[in-house]
Amino acid sequence: MLLLSRREVEQCLDPAALLDAVGEGLQALSAGAFEAPPRAGVQVPAGALLTMAGARAGGPIAVKLVGVFAGNAELGLETHQATICLFDATTGRALAVMDGEHITALRTAAAAALAVRALARPGARTLAVVGSGVQARAHLRMLPLVRDFAEVRIVARDPHAAERLGGTRADAPGDADVICLVTSSPDPVLRAAAVAPGTHVSSVGFAPPRGELDP
């Protein structure tokens, strides 16, 4: 059985290859060639452990375990932790166990990047990222694979976020062509009235009936 640490996953994972794989996976899901039952979870006082399983026709069975523990922030630990296990679809034999945090971060951003490639206006050149955490970093790594942005704006509470992420600090997205919301805010961080017609907006922190996206 193959065991892969966080560092090994980071060394092995090619963002461009991941982008292609996520695109193929989404197409397989739409075509009914992917089995993905609803996720299950175990709630404990400090958080929850979620189980997400799936299998694509002809591929292995994948199971991702995701721990969501908000109190970890006070301990200097990640609030979202993930482990991915792969099993042979014919024999059930365990094939691999790997750290899943890096994959999860880039996989989420890859879905947003695919949406930008397919749906954003052809001339979109200005990107605004609202947030400065793990997903902000992941989006800024994946989005340049699909569009050549001339300007990147960072909207965040952290005054040093733009410098750290390599963008320009902004108080609001303004007239950005593409706006990516990547916060954990329980309340809207962007109002519909502030978005110009034709702007592409993505949200990875949307949690109905509340969340970062204006209903």
Secondary structure by P-SEA (a helix, b strand, c coil): cccccaaaaaacccaaaaaaaaaaaaaaaaaccccccccccccccccbbbbbbbccccccbbbbbbbbbccccccccccccbbbbbbcccccccccccccaaaaaaaaaaaaaaaaaccccccccbbbbccccaaaaaaaacccccccccbbbbbcccccccccccbbbbcccccccbbbbbccccccccccccccccbbbbbcccccccccccc
